[in-house]
Amino acid sequence: MAQVNSTVHRINVLQVVLLDASKATRITEKGQATIPKELRDKYDLSPGDEVIWKDTGDGIVVTKRTRTGGRGMLVPEETTEAEREEVAAELERRLRDRRDRNYRDE
């Protein structure tokens, strides 16, 4: 009996946590939705940022699209700055192509 009450308590706590993380907004006639300020601040979303909408089958997941300049890439120490920029540009192109494939009709 104590285990059942404990389980119910955990479910109630989980529901409260999920409700606190949820924010509701309306969709306009143009299909636009406002991202609540608390979430924009939490996920560092600014005007002009891009987000990716992914259908998971269970719902929609929205993630911030990030761009990289090749920071943190592993290249030999003797690589020149020009070569590093070339590698970074190629990595950015490949990443953009991979992400853009999500938008293509299949």
Phi and psi in degrees as a GROMACS rama.xvg file:
@    title "Ramachandran Plot"
@    xaxis  label "Phi"
@    yaxis  label "Psi"
@TYPE xy
-63.9169  -34.2122  ALA-2
-67.0344  -38.9089  GLN-3
-62.8122  -46.5936  VAL-4
-61.7642  -39.8344  ASN-5
-62.8527  -42.9309  SER-6
-63.4897  -44.8588  THR-7
-60.8251  -41.7833  VAL-8
-61.1413  -44.0845  HIS-9
-62.9544  -40.6464  ARG-10
-63.365  -43.3479  ILE-11
-62.4355  -41.61  ASN-12
-63.4376  -43.0599  VAL-13
-60.8768  -42.4591  LEU-14
-62.2749  -40.6761  GLN-15
-64.2886  -43.7919  VAL-16
-61.6661  -44.5556  VAL-17
-64.7191  -39.9426  LEU-18
-65.5957  -37.9075  LEU-19
-65.9849  -30.8745  ASP-20
-82.5738  -12.5587  ALA-21
-88.8758  143.01  SER-22
-135.417  140.351  LYS-23
-110.898  138.611  ALA-24
-138.914  165.042  THR-25
-100.188  152.428  ARG-26
-92.5196  131.735  ILE-27
-80.1903  173.099  THR-28
-60.7544  -27.0057  GLU-29
-85.0303  2.5027  LYS-30
82.9776  15.466  GLY-31
-92.0464  147.847  GLN-32
-133.838  143.859  ALA-33
-90.2941  131.55  THR-34
-85.5703  124.082  ILE-35
-55.2835  144.473  PRO-36
-54.6996  -42.0257  LYS-37
-58.4345  -39.1214  GLU-38
-76.2554  -36.6515  LEU-39
-60.8644  -43.5398  ARG-40
-65.8576  -46.1274  ASP-41
-61.6973  -39.3531  LYS-42
-104.658  15.2537  TYR-43
53.4274  49.8308  ASP-44
-97.1242  128.485  LEU-45
-126.63  160.477  SER-46
-53.8061  134.365  PRO-47
95.8838  -18.1673  GLY-48
-66.2464  151.152  ASP-49
-103.699  145.774  GLU-50
-122.535  152.506  VAL-51
-108.522  129.144  ILE-52
-102.053  119.592  TRP-53
-121.983  127.464  LYS-54
-85.1804  116.659  ASP-55
-96.2709  -4.20988  THR-56
90.3021  -31.1867  GLY-57
-98.9225  -7.56111  ASP-58
157.238  -164.996  GLY-59
-109.79  134.719  ILE-60
-113.867  130.254  VAL-61
-112.452  127.071  VAL-62
-129.103  152.907  THR-63
-75.6379  131.927  LYS-64
-81.09  127.072  ARG-65
-111.371  149.051  THR-66
-116.49  141.809  ARG-67
-121.191  152.498  THR-68
-106.283  23.8403  GLY-69
79.6873  15.035  GLY-70
-64.1776  137.81  ARG-71
80.4153  6.49384  GLY-72
-73.0594  150.943  MET-73
-94.8041  109.481  LEU-74
-135.605  155.417  VAL-75
-57.1514  147.984  PRO-76
-57.3581  -33.5028  GLU-77
-80.5685  2.83003  GLU-78
-65.4682  130.689  THR-79
-72.5661  163.464  THR-80
-60.9253  -40.6288  GLU-81
-62.4261  -42.0672  ALA-82
-65.6014  -39.6092  GLU-83
-61.9211  -42.7486  ARG-84
-65.0148  -37.9359  GLU-85
-64.4133  -44.3672  GLU-86
-63.503  -43.5037  VAL-87
-61.9815  -41.4983  ALA-88
-64.0707  -41.0741  ALA-89
-65.7081  -42.5434  GLU-90
-62.8156  -41.1683  LEU-91
-63.4309  -41.3643  GLU-92
-63.0992  -45.0646  ARG-93
-63.3861  -42.3547  ARG-94
-64.0931  -44.5871  LEU-95
-61.4846  -43.545  ARG-96
-61.0664  -43.6235  ASP-97
-63.3098  -43.8338  ARG-98
-67.5284  -39.9516  ARG-99
-65.8519  -24.966  ASP-100
-60.1758  -26.1286  ARG-101
-64.9555  -22.8875  ASN-102
-94.1956  -12.5489  TYR-103
-75.15  143.984  ARG-104
-73.2632  134.336  ASP-105
